[in-house]
Amino acid sequence: MNEKLKQALSEASKVFILTDENVASFWLPEVEHWLNCENAVEIVIKAGERHKNLQTVQRVWKTLMKHHADRNALLINLGGGVITDLGGFAASTYKRGIRFVNIPTTLLAMVDAAIGGKTGIDFGDAKNQIGTFAVAEDVIIDPVFLETLPQRELLSGLTEMLKYGFVADPELLQVSLENYESYISRCGDIKREIVAKDPHEKGLRKILNFGHTLGHAIESHCLTKESPLLHGEAVALGMLAALWLSVKYCGLDATVLQQFENQLPMLLSEAEFSLSKADVEPILAYLVHDKKNNCETPQFVLLEAVGKPVWEATLPSVAIKEALEYVIDKVANL
């Protein structure tokens, strides 16, 4: 345990641990023992993006109030991106803000969601519509948690790691199931460097949304289906669209698109989903809720080349539709 975490625990008037049912069964007792927090108040919620909502946050707030949490209380978020996003939001709004620590247990959370001070919940069937910028006291990254992670979750995390390769470090395009652990710290460093320059996403930080504009729309739409996509799976489809648009409008070398298409069968090998042309309009309808919009116009992150992103790119609506149709055609037979 590092000194920063020790201090946060020693200064806390009361410690709460937020996790989900899946993580609790594997790691909750062990983490409590490691933190010497056997007396911590446990808040265990249902797992999955569908529960990243205001009703769940209210349950967290009610538990904090029930146990008389004051402004010196500490909330430890033990889990994946849903837990760190939701827990950070609950902490940042309870009594106008209590401290929180993120202990990510998924690859995606380790390289992205738990880092950077973004918190949030889904609202009105749209991703991350309500949230705050609030920085965790500490983020504890330990690959040991990945030992119990299903391969589908690992693949979801790989997509976010590839994102860093496209926008910042071409070496990360070599990431795979065999070598990903050696790149975890590099991804975290990239995000921290970008966030330090643009903490509230006014400019440069927007490049971290590469693939997320259509990706979030696809993810939101699939949450209404029996088999929703994981975040990384939806972002993989969003990155495919962004690369196709980059070739068409930014002069990106088409081989970059082709190489990513070759990776898609691996990235989506564990996903169960079905998209058709009938899904195009419903997916596009979600774009009106994208947080990067300017006067209701979607803003895309595209590439002139690997490592040379362009943010705030605006595109004709027909081009966005064509890109989505291209994606659906490509993944139809995976």
N, C-alpha and C positions, 0 to 999 in steps of 0.2 A: 504494500500500500504506500503510495507516495505521500509526501508531506502536505500537499495541497488538500488531498482527500482527508487525511488525518485531521487537519485543522477544521475543515468543514464539518466533520462528524463531531469533533470535540466542542464546537461552538453551537451546535444545534440544540434547541430546547426539546425537540422531539424529532425522531426520524421516521419517515414513511417510505415504504418501498412499493412502487407501482410496477406491475408486470401483467402478463396475460396467462391464460390457463396453460398454454403449451410450454412457455418458458418456466413457469412455476414448478411444473412437474419434474423438470430436469435440474434447475439451477437455484431456485429460491433458497432452500435451506443452506446450500453450500455458500452462496453469496452472503447470507446473513451471518454465517459462522466466520467467513473471511473478514467481514467488516466489523465483527464483534457487535452485531446489531440484532441479537436474538430477540430483543424486546421491541424491535421496530414494528410499527403498525403495517400490516400487509394489505394492499389493495389489489385484488386480482380481478381482471376484467376478461371478457370474452376476446378471443383472438380474431384478427382480421380487419381489413380496411372498412368493412361494413359497420364496425363499431367505433370508428374514429369520428364521433359525432358529439353534438351538444349534450345528448342524454348521458353519454358516458362521462363527459367532463363534469356534469352536475353530480354524478355519483362520487367522483373524486372529491369535488368541493364539499359535498355533504359528509364524507368520511373525515376530511380534514377538520371540519367544524365539530363533528361529533366528538373527536378526540382533542378538541381545544387547541388546535394548531395555531400558534401565533406567528408573527413575522420572523421569528428566529428558527422556525421549523425548517427541516430539510427534506425535500422529496427526491428519492433516488429512482430514476427511470431505468428499469432493467428489461430490455427487450429490443425489438426491431424498430423500424421507422415509425410505425403507428404509435408505439409506446413513447418514443422520444419526442415525437411531434405533439401528441396529445398531452403527455405529462409536462412537457415544457410550457405548453399553453396554460394548463391548469395552474401550474406553479406561478407563472408570470402574471396571472390575473387574480389569484387568491390574495385577499388583503393588499391588493395593488402590487403584489410580488413577493414571493418567498424564494429562497435559494433552491437550486436543483442540480443534481449530478446525473449525467447520462452514462449508463453502462450498456453499450450496444451489444446485442447478441447475434445479429445477422451481418453478413458481409456488406449488404447495401447500407445498413445503418453505420457500420464502421467507417466506410469510405465517403459517406455523404450525409445521410439524414441526421445523425447525431452531432454533426459538426457545423458550426457556422452561425448559430443563434437564430435560426428560423424555427418557429413553432406554429402549430395550426391544427385545425380540424376541417373535415368536409362539411358542407352545408348546402342544402337544396340540390343534392345529387351531384354537386360539383366539388372538385378536389381543392382542399386547402383554402377555402373561401374566407375563413375567419382565422386570424392568427396574430401573432406579435413577433417582434424582434427581441429576443431575450437570450443572453449568453449563459450557458451552463457554468457552474463553478468549476467543473472539471469533466472531462470525457475520458473514460477508462477503456482503452482498446486492448483486448486480450483475445488472440485467435483461438484460445482453448474453447470458447463458446461455440466455435464453428464445428466442433467435433460432433455435435448432436443436430446440426442443421441439415435438413433435407437437401438433396442435390438441386431440386427446383429453386430453392431459395438462394443457393450458391450461384446458380446461373443468372438469377435476377440481379444479384450483386455484380456479377461480371459485366453486365451491360452498363452499369454506372461507371465502372472502372474504364471501360472502353470510351465512354463519354469524355473522360479526362484526356484520353489519348487523342481524340479528334480535335479538342479545343486547345490543348496545352502541351502535351508531351507525347510525340509519336511512339516512343518506346512502349507506352502502355497499350498500344494496339496489339502487342504480342501476348497479352495476358490470356491465361487459359486455366482450366481446372487443375492443371499440373503445377502451375507456378504462381497462382494469385497471391499467396501469402507474402511473397517477397515484394509485392507492389502495394500492399495495404497502406504502409506508412507514406509512400510517395503520393498516393491519392489524397490522403489527409493533409499533407504538406501543401499540395497545390490548392486545395480548397481554402485552407487557412490563409495562404498568401493572397488569394483573390479577395477573400472576405475582409482582410485587414485593409485593403485598398478601397473597398466599396461595401461597407457593412450593411447598408440599407438598400442595396440593389438599385442604385440610380444609374449605373452604367456598366462597368466591366463585369460585375458579378452576374449580369444577365447571360453571359456565355455559358454558365453552368446549367442553363435551361435548354441546352442543345438537345433536341429530340423530345422535349417536354411539352411543347405547345400542342401538337396533335397527340402526343403520347398521353397527356392528361385527359384529353377529350375521349380517346379510345378507352382508357382505363375507367373513366366515369361511366361511359356507355356500357361497358362490359360488367360493371357492378350491378346492372339491372338484369343480367342474365344469370342462368343457373351456375355457370362456371366462369367466375370473374378472373381476369388476368392479374398477376402480380404486378407491382409497380414497374419493376425492371423489364418485364415482358412487354408491357405497353410502351415503355420508353424505347425498347428495341424497334418496335413498329414506327414510333415517332422519329427515331433517328434514320430509319430507312427512308421515310418521306423527306426528312430534312436533307439527306444526302442527294436524293433524286432532284430536289429543288435546287440544291447547290450546283449540281452539274448543269442544270438548265439555265440558271440565272446568275451564277457567280463564277462560272468557268472552272469549277472543280474537276480535276482529272477523273474521268469515268471509271478508271480502275479502282479508285477508292470505294466507289459504290459497289462495284462488282465483288471486291474482296469482302465487304461487309455482308453482301447477300450470301456469300459462301459460308459465313459464320452463323447465319440465321437458323439453319436446321439444328445446330448445337444449342444456341441460346434459347430456342423455343421447344426443345425436345421434350420437356416435361409439361408443357402447357397444354391445356385442353380448351380450345375455343373454336368458334366458327363465325367468320365474318363474310358477308356477301355485299353485293351492291345495294341491297335494301338497307344496310347499316350506314351508308355514306351520309345521308342527310341527317339522321339522328346524331351521328358523331359530330358533324360540322356544327350542329346547333349548340354544342357545348363550348365552342370557341368564344362565344360572346361573354363567357364567364372568366376567360383567361386573365390572370392578374397583370400580365404584361401589356394588355391592350391599351391602345391610345385612341380615345374617342371611338371605342367599340371596334377598332381595326386591329386584328391580330398582328403581333410582332414576332417574327421568327428569328432564330439564331441559325445562320447558314455558314458555310465554309468557302473561302476562296481557295484554300489549300489546307491540308492537315496542319493544325497548329495556328491557323490564321482565320479565326472566326469573325463573322460580321453579325452584330446584334442590332435589334430594332429594324430588321428587314421587313418591309411590307410587300405583299404579293397580291396579284389579282385573285379574286375569289375562285375563278375558274381554274387557276393553277393549283390552288390548295386542294380543290376537289379532284383534279387530275392526279395529284400526288397521293391522295388517299386511295383512289381507285387503283393506282399502280401498286400500292402496298397490299391491298386486298387480293389483287391478282397474284402477286408474288407468293403470298403465304397460303394460298388456297390449297396447295398440294403438299404442304410440309408434313 
